[in-house]
Amino acid sequence: MKLKLIKYHESYRDQVFSELVPQKYFIKYTTKSLFYKILKSLKIYSNYFLLLSNDNNDIMGCILLRKKLSPIKMKIEWFIYGVAISTKYRGQGYGNILINETINWCREKKVKEIFLLVEKDNNPALNLYKKNEFKTLPLDGLKALRIKRKKSNIVMLKQF
Ligand SMILES: CC(C)(COP(=O)(O)OP(=O)(O)OC[C@H]1O[C@@H](n2cnc3c(N)ncnc32)[C@H](O)[C@@H]1OP(=O)(O)O)[C@@H](O)C(=O)NCCC(=O)NCCS
């Protein structure tokens, strides 16, 4: 089966909504509000909502990437904001494919490093990221990076 990453489009709305991510999440990151358009035109934020699709155009998973300008460091930073595989496809290697395809997509965009935040007790996600060589950042180093996080989150980084 050939799998590919495709950009989110309105026609996938129902599938993504019902099987992958909650409505709240979906609206926040996919609707193009005026506020978001302004941020994008100022090159402060760009969101990339990508879907993993198979030959039958089934949406198996999604990932949200965000490119943002850190005003303090004056540097562009990339974050993975959400990864999900549809429950019926979990545990079959698709999460791994989604991460690998995303890393290739980032390489094409000449991205050098990606950060992500993950709940400390989310073992499936933690294992998936570790398997793909994301390294946990030490807590005392996070202040210098100025990455906001909830106490229940850890921050991971992959450099390539
Ligand atoms: C995390 C998630 C995306 C993994 O997707 P998946 O398709 O089931 O993962 P894969 O089958 O590709 O497994 C890849 C690796 O993830 C880890 N993993 C996956 N499921 C796991 C589980 N139930 N328990 C522990 N580790 C697990 C393993 O390291 C696995 O590698 P292995 O098979 O060599 O052991 C999926 O569980 C999911 O959608 N979870 C809900 C959303 C979520 O929590 N997202 C993360 C937000 S940061």
The ligand as an SDF file (V2000), in Angstrom:
LIG
                    3D

 48 50  0  0  0  0  0  0  0  0999 V2000
    1.0760    7.8730   19.4440 C   0  0  0  0  0  0  0  0  0  0  0  0
    0.4340    7.2810   18.1740 C   0  0  0  0  0  0  0  0  0  0  0  0
    0.4100    8.3600   17.0980 C   0  0  0  0  0  0  0  0  0  0  0  0
    1.2690    6.0820   17.7120 C   0  0  0  0  0  0  0  0  0  0  0  0
    0.7700    5.6480   16.4620 O   0  0  0  0  0  0  0  0  0  0  0  0
    0.8170    4.1000   16.0090 P   0  0  0  0  0  0  0  0  0  0  0  0
    0.4900    4.0380   14.5670 O   0  0  0  0  0  0  0  0  0  0  0  0
   -0.0190    3.3010   16.9210 O   0  0  0  0  0  0  0  0  0  0  0  0
    2.3680    3.7560   16.2450 O   0  0  0  0  0  0  0  0  0  0  0  0
    3.2080    2.6280   15.4720 P   0  0  0  0  0  0  0  0  0  0  0  0
    2.3730    1.4050   15.3170 O   0  0  0  0  0  0  0  0  0  0  0  0
    3.7930    3.2300   14.2520 O   0  0  0  0  0  0  0  0  0  0  0  0
    4.3420    2.3410   16.5070 O   0  0  0  0  0  0  0  0  0  0  0  0
    5.5850    3.0360   16.4610 C   0  0  0  0  0  0  0  0  0  0  0  0
    6.2220    2.9910   17.8310 C   0  0  0  0  0  0  0  0  0  0  0  0
    5.4220    3.7190   18.7680 O   0  0  0  0  0  0  0  0  0  0  0  0
    5.4930    3.0640   20.0400 C   0  0  0  0  0  0  0  0  0  0  0  0
    4.1590    2.5940   20.4200 N   0  0  0  0  0  0  0  0  0  0  0  0
    3.0460    2.5590   19.6120 C   0  0  0  0  0  0  0  0  0  0  0  0
    1.9950    2.1010   20.3250 N   0  0  0  0  0  0  0  0  0  0  0  0
    2.4180    1.8670   21.5790 C   0  0  0  0  0  0  0  0  0  0  0  0
    1.7940    1.4170   22.7840 C   0  0  0  0  0  0  0  0  0  0  0  0
    0.4820    1.1060   22.8310 N   0  0  0  0  0  0  0  0  0  0  0  0
    2.5320    1.3130   23.9130 N   0  0  0  0  0  0  0  0  0  0  0  0
    3.8500    1.6270   23.9040 C   0  0  0  0  0  0  0  0  0  0  0  0
    4.5260    2.0610   22.7920 N   0  0  0  0  0  0  0  0  0  0  0  0
    3.8150    2.1730   21.6380 C   0  0  0  0  0  0  0  0  0  0  0  0
    6.4510    1.9130   19.8850 C   0  0  0  0  0  0  0  0  0  0  0  0
    7.7550    2.3760   20.1670 O   0  0  0  0  0  0  0  0  0  0  0  0
    6.3290    1.6020   18.4120 C   0  0  0  0  0  0  0  0  0  0  0  0
    7.4730    0.9850   17.8860 O   0  0  0  0  0  0  0  0  0  0  0  0
    7.6100   -0.6420   17.9290 P   0  0  0  0  0  0  0  0  0  0  0  0
    6.4090   -1.1480   17.2120 O   0  0  0  0  0  0  0  0  0  0  0  0
    8.8860   -0.8950   17.2310 O   0  0  0  0  0  0  0  0  0  0  0  0
    7.6070   -1.0130   19.3800 O   0  0  0  0  0  0  0  0  0  0  0  0
   -1.0120    6.7680   18.4670 C   0  0  0  0  0  0  0  0  0  0  0  0
   -0.9820    5.9330   19.5950 O   0  0  0  0  0  0  0  0  0  0  0  0
   -2.0460    7.8730   18.6920 C   0  0  0  0  0  0  0  0  0  0  0  0
   -2.6470    8.3900   17.7540 O   0  0  0  0  0  0  0  0  0  0  0  0
   -2.2700    8.2310   19.9700 N   0  0  0  0  0  0  0  0  0  0  0  0
   -3.2910    9.2450   20.3140 C   0  0  0  0  0  0  0  0  0  0  0  0
   -2.8560   10.6400   20.0140 C   0  0  0  0  0  0  0  0  0  0  0  0
   -1.6130   11.0320   20.7720 C   0  0  0  0  0  0  0  0  0  0  0  0
   -1.4710   10.7870   21.9670 O   0  0  0  0  0  0  0  0  0  0  0  0
   -0.7120   11.7140   20.0700 N   0  0  0  0  0  0  0  0  0  0  0  0
    0.5340   12.2060   20.6190 C   0  0  0  0  0  0  0  0  0  0  0  0
    0.4000   13.6380   20.9710 C   0  0  0  0  0  0  0  0  0  0  0  0
    1.9780   14.3250   21.4180 S   0  0  0  0  0  0  0  0  0  0  0  0
  1  2  1  0
  2  3  1  0
  2  4  1  0
  2 36  1  0
  4  5  1  0
  5  6  1  0
  6  7  2  0
  6  8  1  0
  6  9  1  0
  9 10  1  0
 10 11  2  0
 10 12  1  0
 10 13  1  0
 13 14  1  0
 14 15  1  0
 15 16  1  0
 15 30  1  0
 16 17  1  0
 17 18  1  0
 17 28  1  0
 18 19  1  0
 18 27  1  0
 19 20  2  0
 20 21  1  0
 21 22  1  0
 21 27  2  0
 22 23  1  0
 22 24  2  0
 24 25  1  0
 25 26  2  0
 26 27  1  0
 28 29  1  0
 28 30  1  0
 30 31  1  0
 31 32  1  0
 32 33  2  0
 32 34  1  0
 32 35  1  0
 36 37  1  0
 36 38  1  0
 38 39  2  0
 38 40  1  0
 40 41  1  0
 41 42  1  0
 42 43  1  0
 43 44  2  0
 43 45  1  0
 45 46  1  0
 46 47  1  0
 47 48  1  0
M  END
$$$$
